[in-house]
Amino acid sequence: MTQGFRFQFLLEQAQERGEKSARLMGGAKSSWQAGEQKLQQLTRFVDDYRQRLFASQQAGLSVNQWRDYQLFMLKLDTAVKQQQADVNLLLQRFEEAKAAWMETQKQVKALQALAERHEKARQAVALKREQKELDEYASKMTFRRFQEEPDQ
């Protein structure tokens, strides 16, 4: 009776962990890319607002308008810095998820290699057994022919 791959359960568990870590990595990548897009949009808005401020300065601004522009620019700069920090954190999470996925892939590949070696060994044993049976059959057939042949 042949014995199955002893670590099949571990292989299946590693494959499940690999699939789960791939989903987590995909989610982390999506979050990071969404954060990057938001940062780019925010940066474009800040640039546009600065251009409007410059155009308004050319036309002349009151002290109150200038103060309001400056306060709003401070808020925008703070928002950009916060978004950049968020993007950095999201990138770090993506890199961690990617590293975890790569580690599970290494485990899966190692267990798959073990499974392949086990299967090759099992096939070699089966082939050897089959060859032995064929040799025994051929030997019996030869022996029977000799017994059935009349003595000359």
C-alpha positions as CSV (number, residue, x, y, z in Angstrom):
1,M,0.0,0.0,0.0
2,T,1.4,3.4,-0.9
3,Q,1.7,6.1,1.6
4,G,0.6,9.7,0.6
5,F,2.7,12.8,0.9
6,R,3.2,13.1,4.6
7,F,3.2,16.9,4.5
8,Q,0.2,17.4,2.2
9,F,-1.8,19.1,5.0
10,L,1.1,21.6,5.6
11,L,1.3,22.2,1.8
12,E,-2.4,23.0,1.7
13,Q,-2.1,25.3,4.7
14,A,0.8,27.1,3.2
15,Q,-1.1,27.5,-0.1
16,E,-4.1,29.0,1.8
17,R,-1.8,31.4,3.7
18,G,-0.2,32.3,0.4
19,E,-3.6,33.1,-1.1
20,K,-4.6,35.1,1.9
21,S,-1.3,37.1,1.9
22,A,-1.8,37.7,-1.8
23,R,-5.2,39.2,-1.1
24,L,-3.8,41.3,1.7
25,M,-0.9,42.5,-0.4
26,G,-3.4,43.4,-3.2
27,G,-5.5,45.4,-0.8
28,A,-2.5,47.2,0.7
29,K,-1.3,48.0,-2.8
30,S,-4.7,49.4,-3.8
31,S,-4.8,51.5,-0.6
32,W,-1.3,52.8,-1.2
33,Q,-2.1,53.7,-4.9
34,A,-5.3,55.4,-3.8
35,G,-3.3,57.4,-1.2
36,E,-0.8,58.4,-4.0
37,Q,-3.7,59.6,-6.2
38,K,-5.2,61.6,-3.4
39,L,-1.8,63.2,-2.7
40,Q,-1.3,64.1,-6.4
41,Q,-4.8,65.6,-6.5
42,L,-4.1,67.6,-3.4
43,T,-0.7,68.8,-4.8
44,R,-2.4,69.9,-8.0
45,F,-5.0,71.8,-6.0
46,V,-2.3,73.5,-4.0
47,D,-0.4,74.5,-7.2
48,D,-3.6,75.8,-8.7
49,Y,-4.4,77.8,-5.6
50,R,-0.9,79.3,-5.5
51,Q,-1.4,80.4,-9.1
52,R,-4.7,82.0,-8.2
53,L,-3.0,83.7,-5.3
54,F,-0.3,85.0,-7.5
55,A,-2.8,86.3,-10.1
56,S,-4.8,87.9,-7.3
57,Q,-1.7,89.6,-5.9
58,Q,-1.1,91.1,-9.4
59,A,-4.6,92.5,-9.3
60,G,-4.2,93.7,-5.7
61,L,-5.4,92.2,-2.5
62,S,-6.7,93.6,0.7
63,V,-5.0,92.8,4.0
64,N,-7.9,90.5,4.9
65,Q,-7.8,88.7,1.6
66,W,-4.1,88.2,1.9
67,R,-4.5,86.9,5.5
68,D,-7.3,84.5,4.4
69,Y,-5.1,83.2,1.5
70,Q,-2.2,82.7,3.8
71,L,-4.3,80.8,6.4
72,F,-5.8,78.6,3.8
73,M,-2.3,77.9,2.3
74,L,-1.1,76.9,5.7
75,K,-4.1,74.5,6.0
76,L,-3.3,73.1,2.5
77,D,0.4,72.6,3.3
78,T,-0.6,70.8,6.5
79,A,-3.0,68.6,4.5
80,V,-0.3,67.8,2.0
81,K,2.2,66.9,4.8
82,Q,-0.4,64.7,6.4
83,Q,-1.3,63.0,3.2
84,Q,2.4,62.4,2.4
85,A,2.7,60.8,5.9
86,D,-0.3,58.6,5.2
87,V,1.1,57.6,1.8
88,N,4.4,56.7,3.5
89,L,2.6,54.5,6.0
90,L,0.5,52.9,3.3
91,L,3.7,52.1,1.3
92,Q,5.3,50.6,4.4
93,R,2.2,48.4,4.9
94,F,2.3,47.3,1.3
95,E,6.0,46.5,1.6
96,E,5.3,44.4,4.7
97,A,2.5,42.6,3.1
98,K,4.7,41.9,0.0
99,A,7.4,40.5,2.3
100,A,4.9,38.3,4.0
101,W,3.6,37.1,0.7
102,M,7.1,36.4,-0.6
103,E,7.8,34.4,2.6
104,T,4.7,32.3,2.2
105,Q,5.6,31.7,-1.5
106,K,9.0,30.4,-0.3
107,Q,7.3,28.0,2.1
108,V,4.9,26.8,-0.6
109,K,7.7,26.2,-3.1
110,A,9.8,24.3,-0.5
111,L,6.8,22.1,0.3
112,Q,6.0,21.6,-3.4
113,A,9.6,20.5,-4.0
114,L,9.2,18.0,-1.2
115,A,6.0,16.8,-2.7
116,E,7.6,16.4,-6.1
117,R,10.5,14.5,-4.6
118,H,8.1,12.2,-2.7
119,E,6.1,11.6,-5.9
120,K,9.3,10.8,-7.9
121,A,10.4,8.4,-5.1
122,R,7.0,6.7,-5.1
123,Q,7.0,6.3,-8.9
124,A,10.5,4.9,-8.7
125,V,9.4,2.3,-6.1
126,A,6.3,1.5,-8.2
127,L,8.5,1.1,-11.4
128,K,10.9,-1.1,-9.6
129,R,8.1,-3.3,-8.2
130,E,6.6,-3.5,-11.7
131,Q,9.9,-4.5,-13.2
132,K,10.4,-7.1,-10.5
133,E,7.0,-8.6,-11.3
134,L,7.8,-8.6,-15.0
135,D,11.1,-10.3,-14.4
136,E,9.4,-12.9,-12.1
137,Y,6.7,-13.5,-14.8
138,A,9.3,-13.9,-17.5
139,S,11.3,-16.3,-15.3
140,K,8.3,-18.4,-14.6
141,M,7.4,-18.5,-18.3
142,T,10.9,-19.6,-19.2
143,F,10.8,-22.3,-16.5
144,R,7.5,-23.6,-17.7
145,R,8.7,-23.8,-21.3
146,F,11.7,-25.8,-20.1
147,Q,9.4,-28.1,-18.2
148,E,7.0,-28.5,-21.0
149,E,9.6,-29.2,-23.6
150,P,10.2,-32.9,-24.2
151,D,13.7,-34.0,-23.5
152,Q,15.7,-34.2,-26.7
